[in-house]
Amino acid sequence: MDEISYVIVFPTIFSKNKIPLLITNIKKILKIKNQQFKSVKRDDNIILVHANDPVFASSVINLLFGVEKIAIARKIKNDFQNIVSEITSISGNLLLKGEKFLVKVEGTSKGFLTKDVEIASTSSIIEKKQNLGAHPGTDENYDKLLYSYLTKNNAYICIFSDKGNGGIPYEIQKEKTICAVYDELSAVSCFETIKQGNDVKIIVCYRQKSELMNLAKIINQILPRLTQNIVELEFFELKINPTGIKNYLIYVNSILQIMLQYSNSHISIALSPLIFSSNFIDNSLKQIFEKKKIPIMPLAGVDSSLFKDAKEIGLERNLKKLEKIISITTDEVPIYAKKDIESCFNSKKIISIKVGPNNVHDILDSFEENH
């Protein structure tokens, strides 16, 4: 038995034909985060990472998109008796006294059914770990999941597992997409743009300096998912009244005009038919097509999962602001603020940020230096 603990990455169903790119992204993000590793390789439909520190490596890898779940596991040969023995052994370290447990085995079996392993392991744990007083639960009711995954030659007995971010690997879409972050809704839209495999160029728009701290915190949660060591951000100040629905729509329309000035052929817009009127969305799409550019609407199919994404990028305290944006009820399509757009280009600030844990202060400090 190999006593090394590996990080096991399970690609999403949409990423199973994109595993080579996901492997590349895993190597990139481990290097960016200074996590040492010996190898990152494929074993059937999963990715096996031999890292010096599996715990930290797993948390770093779980920033990526294209991952359904991630686990820390022991690797053994795909052999019935060995699998049952190892699951029984590991259960002694994972189970607490009196816990209900569920043995779940998936993957490729040879000469036996995965269900046979589940039954045999459950019986073995009950027999050999009587001192724990643990007892089997059901699919709907258990305290601890004992999960194992089988490939053609190997079995991975999981010590720990966590849910991934879903989506598909970063940069699967080759065209760079311009993306604006200016509030909570646009931040979720940027998150979804990356989740859908787009490489993004981020611009940051604000109406008053008091908004910068909140925007810096939001961006700090987005940047680590780009698998880039250095990220360039561009800041634009649009002096538009921050109160009222009409002014908000003017603000959104004005930001679209800024994005249309870039050479990027793909433009991500933070609009959803669940929030904005069809008139407003149609007007935005028409402007993009007139410039012979391609619109991306990452929020088009997102409903209540909008709030899940908001929590993922640290916006738990900002959900009230998000709900306020969502409550837009007008069909009005106000024109953009032409004069404010002209002046914002004159005061554009460009900063380069090294992706790291202190990005919030780095972003603000760099902004002040360039102001």
C-alpha positions as CSV (number, residue, x, y, z in Angstrom):
1,M,0.0,0.0,0.0
2,D,1.2,3.5,-0.9
3,E,0.9,5.7,2.2
4,I,1.3,8.9,0.3
5,S,-1.8,11.1,0.3
6,Y,-2.7,12.5,-3.1
7,V,-5.0,15.3,-4.2
8,I,-7.7,13.9,-6.5
9,V,-9.4,16.3,-8.9
10,F,-12.8,15.2,-10.4
11,P,-13.5,17.2,-13.5
12,T,-17.1,18.3,-14.2
13,I,-19.0,16.4,-16.9
14,F,-18.4,19.4,-19.2
15,S,-14.6,19.2,-18.6
16,K,-14.0,15.5,-19.2
17,N,-13.0,16.3,-22.8
18,K,-10.9,19.2,-21.6
19,I,-8.7,17.4,-19.0
20,P,-5.3,18.4,-20.6
21,L,-6.2,22.1,-20.2
22,L,-7.4,21.5,-16.6
23,I,-4.0,19.8,-15.9
24,T,-2.2,22.9,-17.3
25,N,-4.3,25.2,-15.1
26,I,-3.6,23.1,-12.0
27,K,0.1,23.3,-12.6
28,K,-0.1,27.1,-13.2
29,I,-2.1,27.8,-10.0
30,L,0.2,25.6,-7.9
31,K,3.2,27.5,-9.1
32,I,1.6,30.9,-8.6
33,K,0.7,29.9,-5.0
34,N,4.2,28.5,-4.4
35,Q,2.9,25.0,-3.7
36,Q,5.5,22.3,-4.5
37,F,4.4,19.2,-6.4
38,K,6.1,16.2,-7.9
39,S,3.5,15.4,-10.6
40,V,0.1,16.2,-12.0
41,K,-1.2,13.4,-14.2
42,R,-4.3,11.7,-15.5
43,D,-5.8,8.4,-14.3
44,D,-8.8,7.6,-16.4
45,N,-11.3,10.5,-15.9
46,I,-9.7,12.0,-12.8
47,I,-6.5,14.0,-12.2
48,L,-3.9,12.8,-9.6
49,V,-1.8,15.5,-8.0
50,H,1.3,14.4,-5.9
51,A,1.8,17.6,-3.9
52,N,4.2,18.2,-1.0
53,D,1.3,19.6,1.1
54,P,-2.0,18.0,0.0
55,V,-4.1,20.1,2.3
56,F,-2.9,23.5,1.0
57,A,-2.7,22.2,-2.6
58,S,-6.3,21.1,-2.5
59,S,-7.5,24.5,-1.3
60,V,-5.5,26.2,-4.0
61,I,-6.7,23.9,-6.8
62,N,-10.3,24.4,-5.6
63,L,-10.1,28.0,-6.8
64,L,-10.2,26.7,-10.4
65,F,-13.3,26.2,-12.6
66,G,-13.9,22.8,-14.3
67,V,-13.8,21.0,-11.0
68,E,-16.8,19.0,-9.7
69,K,-15.1,18.0,-6.5
70,I,-11.7,17.6,-5.0
71,A,-10.4,15.0,-2.5
72,I,-7.4,14.0,-0.5
73,A,-7.0,10.2,-0.8
74,R,-4.8,7.2,-0.4
75,K,-3.9,5.3,-3.5
76,I,-4.0,1.5,-3.6
77,K,-4.4,-1.2,-6.3
78,N,-7.8,-1.9,-7.6
79,D,-8.3,-5.1,-5.7
80,F,-11.5,-6.1,-3.8
81,Q,-9.9,-7.2,-0.6
82,N,-7.4,-4.4,-0.5
83,I,-10.1,-1.8,-1.0
84,V,-12.3,-3.2,1.8
85,S,-9.4,-3.4,4.1
86,E,-8.2,0.1,3.5
87,I,-11.8,1.6,3.8
88,T,-12.1,-0.2,7.1
89,S,-8.7,1.1,8.3
90,I,-9.3,4.7,7.3
91,S,-12.8,4.7,8.9
92,G,-11.2,4.3,12.3
93,N,-9.5,7.7,11.8
94,L,-12.5,9.4,10.3
95,L,-15.5,8.2,12.3
96,L,-16.4,9.6,15.7
97,K,-18.1,7.6,18.4
98,G,-21.8,6.8,17.5
99,E,-21.7,8.4,14.1
100,K,-23.9,7.1,11.2
101,F,-21.7,6.4,8.2
102,L,-22.3,5.7,4.5
103,V,-19.8,3.8,2.3
104,K,-19.9,5.1,-1.3
105,V,-17.8,3.5,-4.0
106,E,-17.8,4.7,-7.6
107,G,-15.8,4.3,-10.8
108,T,-14.5,1.2,-12.6
109,S,-14.6,-2.2,-11.0
110,K,-13.1,-5.4,-12.3
111,G,-14.5,-8.8,-11.4
112,F,-16.9,-7.3,-8.8
113,L,-19.5,-4.6,-8.4
114,T,-19.0,-1.4,-6.6
115,K,-22.1,-2.3,-4.5
116,D,-20.3,-5.4,-3.3
117,V,-17.4,-3.2,-2.0
118,E,-19.9,-1.0,-0.2
119,I,-21.7,-3.9,1.5
120,A,-18.4,-5.7,2.4
121,S,-16.8,-2.5,3.8
122,T,-19.9,-1.6,5.8
123,S,-19.9,-5.1,7.4
124,S,-16.2,-5.0,8.1
125,I,-16.4,-1.6,9.8
126,I,-19.3,-2.8,12.0
127,E,-17.3,-5.9,12.9
128,K,-13.8,-4.5,13.4
129,K,-14.7,-1.0,14.8
130,Q,-17.2,-2.0,17.4
131,N,-15.5,0.2,20.0
132,L,-16.7,3.2,17.9
133,G,-20.3,2.3,18.2
134,A,-20.7,3.6,14.6
135,H,-23.6,2.3,12.6
136,P,-24.6,2.5,8.9
137,G,-26.8,5.3,7.7
138,T,-28.7,5.7,4.4
139,D,-28.2,7.9,1.3
140,E,-30.5,10.5,2.9
141,N,-29.4,10.2,6.5
142,Y,-25.7,9.9,7.5
143,D,-23.1,11.8,9.5
144,K,-19.9,10.8,7.7
145,L,-19.4,9.8,4.0
146,L,-16.6,7.2,3.4
147,Y,-16.0,7.8,-0.3
148,S,-13.8,5.8,-2.7
149,Y,-13.2,6.1,-6.4
150,L,-11.9,3.3,-8.7
151,T,-10.0,3.6,-11.9
152,K,-9.0,0.8,-14.2
153,N,-5.8,0.0,-12.2
154,N,-6.1,2.0,-8.9
155,A,-8.5,2.7,-6.1
156,Y,-8.5,6.0,-4.2
157,I,-9.8,5.9,-0.6
158,C,-10.8,9.4,0.4
159,I,-9.8,11.0,3.6
160,F,-11.4,14.4,2.8
161,S,-13.5,15.7,0.0
162,D,-15.0,19.1,-0.9
163,K,-17.3,20.4,-3.6
164,G,-15.7,22.2,-6.6
165,N,-16.8,25.4,-8.4
166,G,-18.2,23.6,-11.5
167,G,-17.9,25.3,-14.9
168,I,-15.2,24.5,-17.4
169,P,-11.4,25.2,-17.4
170,Y,-10.2,28.8,-17.7
171,E,-9.1,29.9,-21.2
172,I,-10.9,27.2,-23.1
173,Q,-12.4,30.0,-25.1
174,K,-9.4,31.6,-26.8
175,E,-10.7,35.1,-27.4
176,K,-10.1,37.6,-24.6
177,T,-13.3,39.0,-23.2
178,I,-13.7,42.5,-21.9
179,C,-15.5,42.5,-18.5
180,A,-16.4,45.4,-16.2
181,V,-16.8,45.2,-12.4
182,Y,-18.7,48.0,-10.9
183,D,-21.1,46.5,-8.3
184,E,-22.2,43.2,-6.9
185,L,-24.2,42.1,-9.9
186,S,-21.4,42.8,-12.3
187,A,-19.0,40.9,-10.0
188,V,-21.1,37.8,-10.2
189,S,-21.3,38.3,-14.0
190,C,-17.5,38.5,-14.2
191,F,-17.3,35.3,-12.0
192,E,-19.7,33.5,-14.4
193,T,-17.8,34.8,-17.4
194,I,-14.6,33.1,-16.1
195,K,-16.6,30.0,-15.0
196,Q,-17.7,29.6,-18.6
197,G,-14.1,29.3,-19.8
198,N,-13.4,32.9,-20.9
199,D,-10.1,34.7,-20.5
200,V,-11.1,38.1,-19.2
201,K,-9.7,41.7,-19.3
202,I,-11.1,43.4,-16.3
203,I,-11.9,47.1,-16.1
204,V,-13.2,48.6,-12.8
205,C,-15.7,51.5,-12.8
206,Y,-16.8,53.6,-9.9
207,R,-18.9,56.7,-9.3
208,Q,-17.2,57.9,-6.1
209,K,-14.1,57.0,-4.2
210,S,-16.1,55.5,-1.3
211,E,-16.9,52.6,-3.6
212,L,-13.3,51.6,-4.2
213,M,-12.8,49.6,-1.0
214,N,-15.8,47.4,-1.7
215,L,-14.8,46.9,-5.3
216,A,-11.2,46.0,-4.3
217,K,-12.5,43.3,-1.9
218,I,-14.7,41.9,-4.7
219,I,-11.8,41.8,-7.2
220,N,-9.6,40.2,-4.6
221,Q,-11.9,37.2,-4.7
222,I,-12.0,37.0,-8.5
223,L,-8.3,37.5,-9.5
224,P,-7.0,34.1,-8.0
225,R,-9.2,32.2,-10.5
226,L,-7.4,33.6,-13.5
227,T,-4.3,31.4,-13.2
228,Q,-2.1,34.6,-13.7
229,N,0.6,35.8,-11.5
230,I,0.3,39.5,-12.6
231,V,-3.1,41.0,-13.6
232,E,-3.5,44.5,-15.2
233,L,-6.6,46.4,-14.1
234,E,-7.9,49.7,-15.5
235,F,-10.0,52.1,-13.4
236,F,-12.6,54.6,-14.7
237,E,-14.4,57.2,-12.6
238,L,-17.9,58.0,-13.9
239,K,-19.3,60.9,-11.9
240,I,-22.9,59.8,-12.3
241,N,-25.4,60.2,-9.4
242,P,-25.3,56.9,-7.4
243,T,-29.0,57.1,-6.4
244,G,-32.1,56.1,-8.2
245,I,-32.9,53.4,-10.8
246,K,-32.7,55.7,-13.8
247,N,-29.2,56.8,-12.8
248,Y,-28.2,53.2,-12.3
249,L,-29.3,52.4,-15.8
250,I,-27.5,55.4,-17.2
251,Y,-24.4,54.1,-15.3
252,V,-24.7,50.6,-16.8
253,N,-25.3,52.0,-20.3
254,S,-22.2,54.3,-20.0
255,I,-20.0,51.4,-18.9
256,L,-21.1,49.6,-22.0
257,Q,-19.9,52.5,-24.1
258,I,-16.5,52.3,-22.4
259,M,-16.2,48.6,-23.1
260,L,-17.1,49.2,-26.8
261,Q,-14.0,51.4,-27.1
262,Y,-11.7,48.4,-26.6
263,S,-10.4,46.3,-29.5
264,N,-11.7,43.1,-27.8
265,S,-14.2,41.3,-30.1
266,H,-16.1,39.7,-27.1
267,I,-17.9,41.9,-24.6
268,S,-19.4,40.4,-21.4
269,I,-22.5,42.3,-20.1
270,A,-23.9,42.0,-16.7
271,L,-27.5,41.8,-17.8
272,S,-30.2,39.1,-17.2
273,P,-33.7,38.9,-18.5
274,L,-34.8,38.1,-14.9
275,I,-33.7,41.5,-13.8
276,F,-33.6,44.0,-16.8
277,S,-36.3,44.7,-19.2
278,S,-36.2,43.2,-22.7
279,N,-36.0,46.8,-24.1
280,F,-32.9,47.6,-22.1
281,I,-31.2,44.3,-23.0
282,D,-32.1,44.6,-26.7
283,N,-30.7,48.1,-26.8
284,S,-27.4,46.9,-25.3
285,L,-27.2,44.0,-27.7
286,K,-27.9,46.3,-30.7
287,Q,-25.1,48.6,-29.7
288,I,-22.7,45.7,-29.5
289,F,-23.7,44.2,-32.8
290,E,-23.5,47.7,-34.5
291,K,-19.8,47.7,-33.5
292,K,-19.4,44.3,-35.1
293,K,-18.6,42.8,-31.7
294,I,-19.9,39.6,-30.0
295,P,-21.9,39.9,-26.8
296,I,-21.6,37.4,-23.9
297,M,-24.5,37.3,-21.4
298,P,-23.2,34.9,-18.6
299,L,-26.2,35.7,-16.4
300,A,-28.8,34.7,-19.0
301,G,-29.4,31.3,-17.5
302,V,-28.6,32.1,-13.9
303,D,-31.5,32.3,-11.4
304,S,-31.3,31.8,-7.7
305,S,-27.7,30.4,-8.1
306,L,-26.8,34.1,-8.5
307,F,-26.8,34.3,-4.7
308,K,-24.6,31.2,-4.4
309,D,-22.0,32.8,-6.7
310,A,-22.2,36.0,-4.7
311,K,-21.4,34.1,-1.5
312,E,-18.5,32.3,-3.3
313,I,-16.9,35.6,-4.0
314,G,-17.3,36.9,-0.5
315,L,-20.5,39.0,-0.9
316,E,-22.5,37.5,2.0
317,R,-22.8,40.9,3.6
318,N,-23.7,42.6,0.3
319,L,-26.8,40.4,-0.6
320,K,-29.1,43.3,0.3
321,K,-27.4,45.5,-2.3
322,L,-27.7,42.6,-4.8
323,E,-31.4,42.2,-4.0
324,K,-31.9,46.0,-4.5
325,I,-30.4,45.8,-8.0
326,I,-32.6,42.7,-8.8
327,S,-35.7,44.7,-7.9
328,I,-35.5,46.9,-11.0
329,T,-39.0,47.2,-12.5
330,T,-38.7,49.9,-15.2
331,D,-38.8,49.5,-19.0
332,E,-37.0,52.8,-19.5
333,V,-33.8,52.8,-21.6
334,P,-32.0,56.1,-20.7
335,I,-29.2,57.4,-22.9
336,Y,-25.6,57.1,-21.6
337,A,-23.7,60.0,-20.0
338,K,-21.6,61.2,-23.0
339,K,-19.7,64.0,-21.1
340,D,-18.9,61.8,-18.1
341,I,-17.5,59.1,-20.5
342,E,-15.3,61.6,-22.2
343,S,-13.9,62.9,-18.9
344,C,-13.4,59.3,-17.5
345,F,-11.1,58.4,-20.3
346,N,-8.9,61.4,-19.4
347,S,-8.5,60.2,-15.9
348,K,-8.1,56.4,-16.6
349,K,-5.7,54.6,-14.2
350,I,-3.9,51.4,-15.1
351,I,-2.3,49.3,-12.4
352,S,-0.6,45.9,-12.4
353,I,-1.3,43.7,-9.4
354,K,0.6,40.6,-8.3
355,V,-2.1,38.1,-7.3
356,G,-1.9,37.3,-3.6
357,P,-3.6,37.5,-0.2
358,N,-3.1,41.2,0.3
359,N,-4.6,42.3,-3.0
360,V,-7.2,44.6,-1.4
361,H,-4.5,46.9,0.0
362,D,-2.2,46.4,-3.0
363,I,-5.0,47.5,-5.3
364,L,-5.9,50.6,-3.3
365,D,-2.2,51.5,-2.8
366,S,-1.4,51.1,-6.5
367,F,-4.5,53.1,-7.4
368,E,-3.4,56.0,-5.1
369,E,0.1,55.9,-6.6
370,N,-1.3,56.3,-10.1
371,H,-3.9,58.8,-9.1
